[in-house]
């Protein structure tokens, strides 16, 4: 159940440019900074929706104080942690702006016109479903490699733009008509790979996705277990990617090399049990869906925008499998999708 806490209870019926959505669970200071950044966006009509998913009452009160009395912002609260996918679904459903701009609660927009330019970018390309922002480190503005969700060979283009197969959740915009056509995020994913799954379904319908390095979000990279490659995160990583592959039409035989790669990577990183659990859970999840193979045009798009940049199987083995995952006691491995 979602309930209203502070700010506007309903939105005007008329059109406006963008809904800026922020999910939060703790980290109240960073969340208030993210809210302030969203409210400071200029040159665009927008509404800011914050969905709390289980913060302490004292933290919730601080969030409410930051929004109380405003007609351009709303604080909602869920009964518990719905996960990233369903949390964004619920926050998005509250508004009706023609663009949906998501910002992580440990990030801020790099410029006051970022949302306006994201909305303009979608307006300029009617077949564009989503735009992924450049994610940079808050402290020094360098590329946040923990949030690079694209083939490593595209990293030299981080300041430029390119067609992509996904976007990074920390900062992005989605056209609402594309959101409606696709049906939002698959809440079964909870977190990890939800953006990729959304993009696959959008691409299957003929939409495109763009990365824009000129539109940036400053991310406060934190060495915390909840964003590092903990056992739970690796489990969700394995489970969700195999589930997404299967629901997109891949046979289990076609997924066998990926499964073997995850098994090897899990073993090398001391996570064999979590890998096996993830594989088994993916099989169970896939039983509940009817696979829908991607059309040829979507396969061609993925080859052009993603697969060719990843290189040969040997290169992928070296770059994506035979590498160490960063563990919670050190710097996080973040939101990368390396395989």
KEKE-3310 file (N, C-alpha, C; in steps of 0.2 Angstrom, whole numbers, plus 5000, padded with zeros to 4 digits):
npx = (5004:5002:5005:5001:5012:5018:5017:5010:4994:4987:4990:4990:4978:4982:4994:5012:5030:5039:5041:5050:5057:5062:5068:5069:5078:5083:5098:5096:5101:5108:5097:5089:5097:5097:5083:5083:5091:5083:5072:5078:5079:5078:5069:5059:5044:5039:5036:5041:5043:5044:5047:5047:5054:5054:5061:5067:5056:5060:5069:5060:5052:5061:5062:5049:5048:5056:5048:5036:5021:5024:5018:5024:5030:5030:5029:5028:5024:5029:5023:5034:5050:5049:5057:5068:5063:5048:5046:5050:5040:5028:5031:5031:5018:5011:5012:5010:5018:5026:5038:5048:5059:5072:5081:5094:5095:5107:5113:5115:5109:5120:5119:5108:5099:5097:5086:5077:5084:5085:5071:5069:5078:5071:5059:5065:5067:5056:5056:5063:5065:5071:5084:5100:5110:5126:5136:5144:5158:5154:5163:5175:5171:5175:5173:5161:5166:5160:5147:5146:5137:5139:5147:5164:5173:5167:5169:5179:5170:5163:5160:5153:5140:5129:5120:5112:5110:5104:5102:5109:5102:5104:5103:5092:5081:5064:5053:5035:5025:5032:5035:5022:5018:5027:5025:5030:5042:5047:5041:5045:5059:5064:5078:5091:5096:5084:5083:5089:5080:5068:5073:5075:5062:5057:5065:5061:5049:5052:5057:5071:5086:5096:5113:5119:5132:5134:5124:5124:5125:5129:5137:5137:5148:5148:5156:5148:5139:5127:5127:5138:5146:5139:5133:5120:5118:5125:5118:5105:5110:5114:5102:5092:5098:5098:5084:5079:5085:5079:5065:5066:5067:5078:5084:5087:5098:5105:5108:5117:5132:5133:5128:5138:5149:5145:5145:5159:5164:5157:5163:5177:5176:5172:5158:5150:5139:5129:5128:5123:5111:5105:5104:5095:5084:5081:5077:5065:5058:5057:5048:5035:5033:5029:5040:5046:5052:5064:5061:5068:5073:5075:5085:5095:5098:5103:5114:5121:5122:5127:5133:5143:5153:5157:5166:5176:5172:5183:5189:5178:5178:5190:5188:5176:5173:5184:5188:5189:5176:5171:5171:5160:5169:5177:5179:5164:5157:5146:5133:5136:5134:5142:5141)
npy = (4994:5011:5027:5044:5056:5070:5086:5089:5082:5078:5079:5093:5092:5096:5096:5093:5094:5084:5071:5069:5056:5049:5036:5031:5024:5026:5035:5049:5062:5063:5060:5071:5081:5076:5079:5093:5096:5091:5100:5112:5112:5120:5129:5120:5112:5103:5089:5083:5067:5058:5042:5034:5019:5012:5019:5025:5032:5045:5049:5049:5060:5070:5070:5073:5087:5093:5094:5097:5107:5111:5112:5107:5095:5079:5068:5051:5035:5018:5002:4994:4988:4989:4986:4991:4990:4989:5000:5011:5009:5012:5025:5032:5030:5039:5052:5061:5067:5070:5065:5054:5056:5048:5049:5043:5042:5045:5054:5069:5081:5087:5099:5114:5113:5101:5091:5098:5098:5084:5081:5089:5082:5070:5074:5078:5067:5056:5042:5038:5029:5031:5040:5038:5045:5052:5046:5053:5054:5061:5069:5073:5073:5064:5050:5038:5023:5012:5013:5011:5006:4999:4992:4990:4994:5006:5016:5026:5035:5041:5055:5058:5053:5039:5026:5014:4998:4998:5008:5017:5016:5026:5039:5044:5046:5043:5041:5044:5038:5028:5021:5017:5009:4998:4994:4997:4993:4976:4969:4958:4957:4964:4970:4974:4973:4977:4989:4985:4974:4982:4990:4980:4976:4987:4990:4979:4983:4993:5004:5016:5018:5030:5035:5049:5058:5072:5075:5075:5066:5068:5057:5050:5040:5026:5015:5003:4989:4987:4991:4985:4970:4960:4944:4943:4953:4947:4935:4940:4946:4935:4927:4936:4940:4928:4925:4936:4934:4921:4925:4933:4925:4917:4900:4887:4880:4890:4899:4892:4895:4907:4903:4894:4903:4912:4902:4899:4912:4915:4904:4908:4919:4916:4913:4902:4895:4905:4907:4895:4895:4906:4902:4891:4898:4907:4898:4893:4905:4908:4898:4904:4913:4916:4914:4926:4928:4940:4951:4950:4963:4969:4961:4964:4977:4976:4969:4978:4989:4984:4970:4970:4978:4971:4961:4946:4929:4925:4937:4942:4933:4935:4949:4949:4938:4932:4940:4949:4951:4966:4967:4969:4975:4984:4996:4998:4988:4992:4997:4991:4981:4969:4957)
npz = (5000:4996:5003:5006:5012:5013:5005:4989:4986:4975:4957:4945:4932:4919:4906:4908:4908:4915:4926:4940:4949:4964:4974:4991:5005:5020:5022:5023:5023:5010:5002:5004:4998:4985:4982:4983:4973:4962:4964:4960:4947:4931:4918:4914:4916:4930:4941:4957:4964:4978:4984:4999:5006:5018:5028:5044:5056:5061:5051:5040:5044:5043:5029:5026:5031:5021:5010:5014:5012:4999:4982:4971:4973:4981:4994:4996:5004:5005:5012:5014:5008:4992:4982:4968:4955:4956:4965:4957:4947:4955:4959:4947:4943:4950:4944:4928:4919:4903:4902:4911:4924:4932:4947:4957:4975:4980:4973:4962:4950:4938:4932:4932:4921:4917:4917:4909:4897:4895:4893:4881:4873:4871:4865:4853:4846:4841:4841:4851:4866:4879:4888:4893:4906:4908:4921:4934:4946:4962:4969:4961:4948:4938:4927:4934:4936:4942:4939:4925:4913:4901:4886:4889:4879:4875:4883:4880:4874:4883:4885:4874:4863:4860:4852:4863:4872:4884:4899:4913:4930:4939:4934:4922:4908:4903:4890:4893:4885:4879:4890:4895:4884:4885:4897:4909:4923:4926:4940:4946:4946:4956:4961:4950:4934:4929:4921:4909:4905:4903:4893:4883:4880:4875:4864:4856:4852:4843:4848:4852:4861:4870:4874:4883:4885:4887:4897:4913:4929:4946:4956:4972:4976:4987:4999:5003:5009:5003:4990:4985:4979:4986:4994:4992:4981:4971:4969:4965:4953:4945:4945:4939:4927:4919:4920:4912:4900:4897:4896:4886:4875:4874:4873:4885:4882:4873:4883:4890:4889:4896:4909:4912:4913:4923:4934:4934:4937:4949:4957:4957:4965:4977:4979:4976:4980:4980:4967:4962:4968:4962:4949:4950:4955:4944:4934:4941:4941:4927:4923:4925:4915:4898:4886:4875:4860:4854:4840:4823:4819:4832:4837:4827:4831:4844:4841:4834:4843:4855:4856:4846:4852:4862:4859:4855:4861:4868:4872:4880:4890:4897:4901:4907:4915:4921:4931:4947:4958:4967:4984:4999:5009:5003:4990:4980:4968:4962:4950:4938:4923:4918:4910)
capx = (5000:5006:5001:5004:5015:5019:5017:5004:4991:4986:4993:4985:4976:4985:5001:5018:5036:5043:5040:5057:5056:5067:5067:5074:5077:5089:5103:5091:5105:5109:5091:5087:5101:5094:5077:5085:5094:5077:5068:5081:5079:5075:5067:5055:5038:5040:5034:5046:5039:5049:5044:5051:5052:5055:5066:5065:5051:5064:5071:5054:5050:5065:5060:5043:5050:5059:5043:5029:5018:5025:5014:5028:5033:5026:5032:5024:5028:5026:5023:5040:5054:5046:5063:5069:5058:5041:5046:5049:5033:5023:5032:5029:5011:5008:5012:5008:5022:5027:5045:5050:5066:5074:5087:5096:5095:5114:5115:5112:5110:5126:5117:5101:5095:5098:5080:5075:5088:5083:5064:5070:5081:5066:5055:5068:5068:5050:5057:5068:5061:5075:5090:5104:5114:5133:5136:5151:5159:5152:5169:5179:5168:5177:5168:5160:5166:5155:5140:5146:5133:5139:5153:5170:5176:5163:5171:5182:5165:5159:5158:5149:5134:5129:5114:5113:5105:5101:5104:5110:5097:5106:5101:5090:5074:5060:5046:5030:5022:5036:5034:5015:5018:5031:5022:5035:5047:5045:5043:5048:5066:5066:5083:5097:5094:5077:5083:5090:5074:5064:5075:5074:5055:5056:5068:5057:5043:5054:5060:5078:5089:5102:5117:5121:5137:5133:5119:5127:5122:5135:5135:5141:5150:5149:5158:5143:5137:5121:5129:5144:5145:5138:5130:5113:5118:5127:5112:5100:5113:5113:5095:5089:5100:5096:5077:5078:5087:5074:5059:5067:5067:5084:5083:5092:5105:5108:5110:5122:5138:5132:5127:5145:5153:5143:5147:5166:5165:5155:5168:5183:5175:5170:5151:5147:5132:5124:5127:5118:5104:5103:5102:5089:5079:5080:5073:5058:5054:5055:5042:5029:5032:5029:5046:5044:5058:5065:5061:5075:5075:5078:5092:5100:5099:5107:5121:5125:5123:5130:5137:5150:5157:5160:5171:5175:5171:5189:5189:5173:5180:5195:5186:5170:5172:5190:5190:5187:5171:5173:5167:5158:5173:5181:5175:5159:5157:5141:5128:5138:5131:5148:5140)
capy = (5000:5018:5032:5051:5059:5077:5089:5089:5076:5076:5083:5096:5088:5098:5093:5096:5091:5079:5069:5067:5052:5047:5031:5031:5020:5028:5040:5055:5068:5062:5061:5078:5084:5074:5082:5100:5096:5091:5106:5117:5111:5126:5129:5114:5111:5096:5087:5079:5062:5054:5036:5031:5012:5009:5023:5026:5038:5051:5051:5051:5066:5075:5071:5077:5094:5096:5094:5100:5113:5112:5110:5104:5089:5074:5062:5045:5030:5011:4998:4991:4989:4986:4985:4996:4990:4991:5006:5016:5009:5016:5033:5034:5030:5045:5057:5060:5071:5066:5062:5051:5056:5045:5051:5040:5046:5047:5058:5076:5083:5091:5106:5116:5112:5094:5089:5102:5095:5077:5082:5091:5076:5065:5078:5079:5060:5053:5035:5037:5027:5033:5043:5037:5051:5051:5046:5055:5054:5068:5073:5075:5074:5059:5045:5033:5017:5008:5014:5011:5000:4998:4988:4993:4998:5012:5020:5032:5039:5043:5062:5059:5050:5033:5021:5009:4993:4999:5014:5016:5018:5032:5045:5043:5049:5038:5044:5041:5034:5021:5017:5014:5004:4993:4991:4998:4988:4969:4970:4951:4957:4967:4975:4972:4971:4980:4993:4981:4971:4987:4992:4974:4976:4993:4989:4974:4987:4997:5010:5016:5020:5034:5037:5056:5060:5079:5076:5071:5065:5067:5051:5049:5033:5024:5008:5000:4982:4987:4992:4981:4963:4955:4938:4945:4956:4942:4931:4944:4947:4929:4925:4941:4940:4922:4926:4941:4930:4916:4928:4936:4920:4912:4894:4886:4879:4896:4902:4888:4898:4912:4900:4892:4909:4914:4897:4900:4918:4914:4900:4912:4925:4913:4913:4896:4893:4910:4906:4889:4897:4911:4898:4888:4903:4909:4892:4894:4912:4907:4894:4908:4917:4913:4917:4930:4930:4947:4951:4951:4970:4970:4957:4968:4983:4974:4967:4985:4994:4981:4964:4971:4982:4967:4957:4939:4926:4925:4944:4943:4928:4939:4955:4949:4932:4931:4946:4949:4956:4970:4964:4975:4979:4989:5000:4994:4986:4996:4995:4988:4975:4967:4951)
capz = (5000:4996:5007:5006:5018:5013:4998:4985:4986:4968:4952:4940:4926:4913:4904:4910:4905:4918:4933:4943:4954:4968:4979:4996:5011:5023:5019:5023:5021:5003:4999:5004:4993:4979:4982:4982:4966:4958:4964:4957:4939:4928:4911:4913:4921:4933:4948:4960:4968:4982:4987:5004:5006:5025:5032:5051:5057:5062:5044:5036:5047:5040:5022:5025:5032:5015:5005:5017:5009:4992:4977:4965:4976:4985:4998:4997:5008:5004:5018:5015:5002:4986:4977:4963:4949:4958:4968:4951:4945:4959:4959:4940:4942:4953:4939:4921:4914:4897:4903:4918:4925:4938:4950:4963:4981:4982:4967:4961:4943:4937:4930:4933:4915:4915:4916:4903:4891:4894:4890:4874:4869:4870:4860:4846:4843:4842:4842:4857:4872:4885:4887:4899:4908:4911:4929:4936:4953:4965:4972:4956:4941:4934:4926:4939:4933:4946:4936:4918:4911:4894:4885:4891:4874:4873:4888:4878:4871:4889:4885:4868:4864:4856:4854:4868:4873:4891:4903:4920:4934:4943:4931:4916:4907:4899:4887:4896:4880:4878:4897:4894:4879:4887:4903:4915:4925:4929:4947:4949:4946:4963:4958:4946:4927:4928:4916:4903:4904:4901:4886:4878:4878:4871:4857:4853:4850:4838:4851:4853:4868:4868:4880:4882:4889:4889:4902:4918:4936:4950:4960:4978:4977:4994:5000:5007:5007:4999:4983:4983:4976:4992:4992:4989:4975:4966:4968:4960:4947:4941:4944:4935:4920:4916:4919:4907:4894:4895:4894:4879:4870:4873:4876:4891:4878:4871:4889:4894:4890:4901:4915:4914:4915:4930:4938:4935:4941:4956:4960:4958:4970:4983:4979:4972:4983:4978:4960:4960:4970:4957:4943:4951:4955:4937:4931:4943:4938:4920:4922:4926:4910:4892:4882:4869:4856:4851:4832:4820:4820:4838:4837:4824:4835:4849:4838:4832:4848:4861:4855:4842:4856:4868:4856:4854:4867:4872:4875:4885:4896:4901:4903:4911:4919:4925:4935:4954:4961:4973:4990:5003:5014:4999:4985:4978:4961:4959:4946:4931:4920:4914:4906)
cpx = (5004:5002:5005:5006:5016:5018:5010:5001:4989:4989:4988:4984:4979:4992:5007:5024:5038:5041:5047:5055:5062:5065:5072:5072:5084:5092:5099:5095:5106:5102:5088:5091:5099:5088:5078:5087:5088:5073:5071:5082:5075:5073:5063:5049:5039:5037:5039:5042:5045:5045:5049:5049:5054:5060:5063:5061:5055:5066:5065:5052:5054:5064:5054:5044:5052:5054:5037:5027:5020:5020:5017:5031:5028:5030:5027:5028:5025:5027:5030:5044:5051:5051:5063:5064:5051:5041:5046:5042:5028:5024:5030:5022:5007:5007:5009:5012:5024:5034:5045:5057:5068:5081:5088:5096:5101:5117:5112:5113:5116:5125:5110:5096:5095:5091:5077:5078:5086:5076:5065:5073:5076:5061:5058:5068:5062:5051:5061:5064:5065:5081:5094:5109:5122:5133:5144:5152:5157:5158:5173:5177:5171:5172:5167:5160:5162:5148:5141:5143:5133:5146:5159:5173:5173:5165:5174:5176:5160:5156:5154:5142:5134:5122:5116:5108:5102:5103:5105:5105:5098:5104:5099:5083:5071:5054:5040:5026:5025:5035:5027:5015:5022:5028:5026:5040:5044:5047:5046:5056:5068:5071:5088:5094:5087:5078:5084:5084:5069:5066:5074:5067:5054:5059:5064:5051:5045:5057:5068:5080:5095:5106:5119:5126:5138:5128:5121:5123:5129:5133:5140:5143:5152:5151:5154:5141:5131:5122:5135:5142:5144:5135:5123:5113:5120:5121:5107:5103:5112:5106:5092:5091:5098:5088:5076:5079:5081:5067:5059:5068:5073:5082:5089:5099:5108:5111:5116:5129:5138:5132:5134:5149:5151:5145:5155:5167:5163:5160:5174:5182:5172:5162:5148:5140:5127:5123:5122:5111:5101:5100:5096:5083:5076:5075:5066:5054:5052:5049:5035:5028:5032:5035:5043:5050:5058:5064:5068:5077:5078:5085:5097:5102:5104:5114:5125:5127:5127:5135:5143:5155:5160:5166:5170:5174:5177:5190:5184:5175:5185:5192:5180:5169:5178:5193:5186:5181:5173:5168:5165:5163:5178:5177:5170:5160:5150:5136:5130:5135:5137:5146:5133)
cpy = (5006:5023:5039:5053:5067:5079:5088:5082:5073:5081:5087:5091:5090:5095:5097:5092:5084:5077:5066:5063:5050:5042:5032:5026:5021:5034:5047:5061:5068:5063:5068:5082:5083:5078:5090:5101:5096:5097:5112:5117:5117:5125:5123:5114:5104:5095:5082:5074:5058:5048:5033:5023:5009:5013:5024:5032:5044:5053:5053:5058:5072:5076:5075:5085:5097:5097:5097:5107:5115:5109:5106:5098:5085:5069:5057:5040:5023:5008:4995:4992:4985:4983:4991:4996:4992:4998:5012:5015:5013:5023:5036:5035:5036:5051:5056:5065:5067:5063:5060:5051:5053:5047:5046:5044:5048:5051:5065:5077:5088:5098:5108:5115:5105:5091:5092:5099:5088:5077:5084:5086:5071:5068:5078:5073:5056:5045:5033:5035:5030:5036:5041:5043:5048:5051:5047:5055:5061:5072:5076:5076:5069:5054:5040:5026:5011:5008:5014:5005:4998:4994:4993:4997:5004:5017:5027:5037:5042:5051:5063:5056:5044:5029:5016:5004:4994:5006:5012:5020:5025:5038:5044:5046:5044:5042:5040:5036:5028:5017:5014:5008:4998:4990:4992:4993:4981:4969:4963:4952:4960:4973:4971:4970:4974:4985:4990:4977:4976:4989:4986:4975:4982:4993:4984:4977:4992:5004:5010:5019:5024:5035:5044:5058:5068:5080:5072:5071:5064:5062:5050:5042:5031:5017:5005:4993:4982:4988:4989:4974:4958:4949:4939:4948:4951:4937:4934:4945:4941:4927:4930:4941:4934:4922:4930:4937:4925:4920:4931:4931:4915:4906:4892:4884:4885:4900:4898:4891:4903:4909:4897:4898:4912:4909:4898:4907:4918:4910:4904:4917:4922:4913:4908:4894:4898:4909:4901:4891:4902:4907:4895:4892:4906:4904:4892:4900:4911:4903:4898:4912:4913:4917:4920:4932:4937:4946:4952:4958:4972:4967:4961:4974:4981:4972:4974:4989:4991:4975:4965:4974:4977:4962:4950:4936:4926:4932:4945:4938:4932:4945:4955:4943:4931:4937:4946:4954:4960:4968:4970:4978:4984:4993:4996:4993:4989:4993:4992:4982:4972:4961:4950)
cpz = (5000:4999:5006:5012:5018:5006:4995:4985:4980:4964:4948:4935:4920:4912:4907:4908:4908:4925:4935:4949:4957:4973:4984:5002:5015:5020:5018:5021:5013:4999:4999:4999:4986:4977:4980:4975:4961:4958:4961:4950:4936:4921:4909:4918:4923:4939:4951:4965:4971:4985:4992:5005:5013:5029:5039:5051:5057:5055:5040:5038:5043:5032:5021:5026:5025:5010:5007:5014:5002:4987:4971:4967:4980:4988:4999:5001:5007:5011:5019:5009:4996:4981:4972:4958:4951:4961:4962:4948:4949:4959:4953:4940:4945:4949:4932:4916:4908:4897:4910:4919:4932:4941:4956:4969:4984:4976:4966:4953:4943:4935:4931:4927:4913:4913:4909:4896:4889:4890:4883:4870:4867:4864:4853:4843:4845:4843:4847:4863:4878:4883:4894:4900:4909:4918:4931:4944:4956:4967:4966:4949:4936:4933:4932:4936:4936:4943:4928:4916:4904:4892:4886:4885:4872:4878:4886:4875:4877:4889:4879:4869:4859:4857:4858:4868:4880:4893:4910:4925:4938:4941:4924:4915:4902:4896:4890:4891:4879:4885:4897:4889:4881:4893:4910:4917:4927:4936:4950:4950:4953:4962:4955:4939:4925:4922:4909:4901:4900:4893:4881:4875:4874:4864:4853:4849:4845:4841:4851:4859:4866:4875:4878:4887:4891:4894:4908:4925:4940:4956:4966:4979:4984:4994:5005:5004:5002:4992:4980:4981:4982:4989:4989:4982:4969:4964:4963:4953:4942:4939:4938:4928:4916:4915:4913:4900:4892:4893:4888:4874:4869:4876:4881:4888:4876:4877:4893:4894:4896:4908:4917:4916:4922:4935:4940:4939:4948:4960:4962:4963:4976:4984:4975:4974:4980:4970:4958:4963:4965:4951:4944:4952:4948:4934:4934:4941:4931:4919:4922:4920:4903:4888:4876:4865:4853:4843:4829:4820:4826:4839:4833:4827:4840:4847:4837:4838:4854:4859:4851:4846:4861:4865:4856:4861:4872:4876:4881:4891:4900:4904:4908:4916:4923:4928:4942:4955:4967:4979:4995:5007:5010:4995:4982:4970:4958:4955:4939:4929:4915:4909:4905)
residu = (UNK:UNK:UNK:UNK:UNK:UNK:UNK:UNK:UNK:UNK:UNK:UNK:UNK:UNK:UNK:UNK:UNK:UNK:UNK:UNK:UNK:UNK:UNK:UNK:UNK:UNK:UNK:UNK:UNK:UNK:UNK:UNK:UNK:UNK:UNK:UNK:UNK:UNK:UNK:UNK:UNK:UNK:UNK:UNK:UNK:UNK:UNK:UNK:UNK:UNK:UNK:UNK:UNK:UNK:UNK:UNK:UNK:UNK:UNK:UNK:UNK:UNK:UNK:UNK:UNK:UNK:UNK:UNK:UNK:UNK:UNK:UNK:UNK:UNK:UNK:UNK:UNK:UNK:UNK:UNK:UNK:UNK:UNK:UNK:UNK:UNK:UNK:UNK:UNK:UNK:UNK:UNK:UNK:UNK:UNK:UNK:UNK:UNK:UNK:UNK:UNK:UNK:UNK:UNK:UNK:UNK:UNK:UNK:UNK:UNK:UNK:UNK:UNK:UNK:UNK:UNK:UNK:UNK:UNK:UNK:UNK:UNK:UNK:UNK:UNK:UNK:UNK:UNK:UNK:UNK:UNK:UNK:UNK:UNK:UNK:UNK:UNK:UNK:UNK:UNK:UNK:UNK:UNK:UNK:UNK:UNK:UNK:UNK:UNK:UNK:UNK:UNK:UNK:UNK:UNK:UNK:UNK:UNK:UNK:UNK:UNK:UNK:UNK:UNK:UNK:UNK:UNK:UNK:UNK:UNK:UNK:UNK:UNK:UNK:UNK:UNK:UNK:UNK:UNK:UNK:UNK:UNK:UNK:UNK:UNK:UNK:UNK:UNK:UNK:UNK:UNK:UNK:UNK:UNK:UNK:UNK:UNK:UNK:UNK:UNK:UNK:UNK:UNK:UNK:UNK:UNK:UNK:UNK:UNK:UNK:UNK:UNK:UNK:UNK:UNK:UNK:UNK:UNK:UNK:UNK:UNK:UNK:UNK:UNK:UNK:UNK:UNK:UNK:UNK:UNK:UNK:UNK:UNK:UNK:UNK:UNK:UNK:UNK:UNK:UNK:UNK:UNK:UNK:UNK:UNK:UNK:UNK:UNK:UNK:UNK:UNK:UNK:UNK:UNK:UNK:UNK:UNK:UNK:UNK:UNK:UNK:UNK:UNK:UNK:UNK:UNK:UNK:UNK:UNK:UNK:UNK:UNK:UNK:UNK:UNK:UNK:UNK:UNK:UNK:UNK:UNK:UNK:UNK:UNK:UNK:UNK:UNK:UNK:UNK:UNK:UNK:UNK:UNK:UNK:UNK:UNK:UNK:UNK:UNK:UNK:UNK:UNK:UNK:UNK:UNK:UNK:UNK:UNK:UNK:UNK:UNK:UNK:UNK:UNK:UNK:UNK:UNK:UNK:UNK:UNK:UNK:UNK:UNK:UNK:UNK:UNK:UNK:UNK:UNK:UNK:UNK:UNK:UNK:UNK:UNK:UNK:UNK:UNK:UNK)
# end
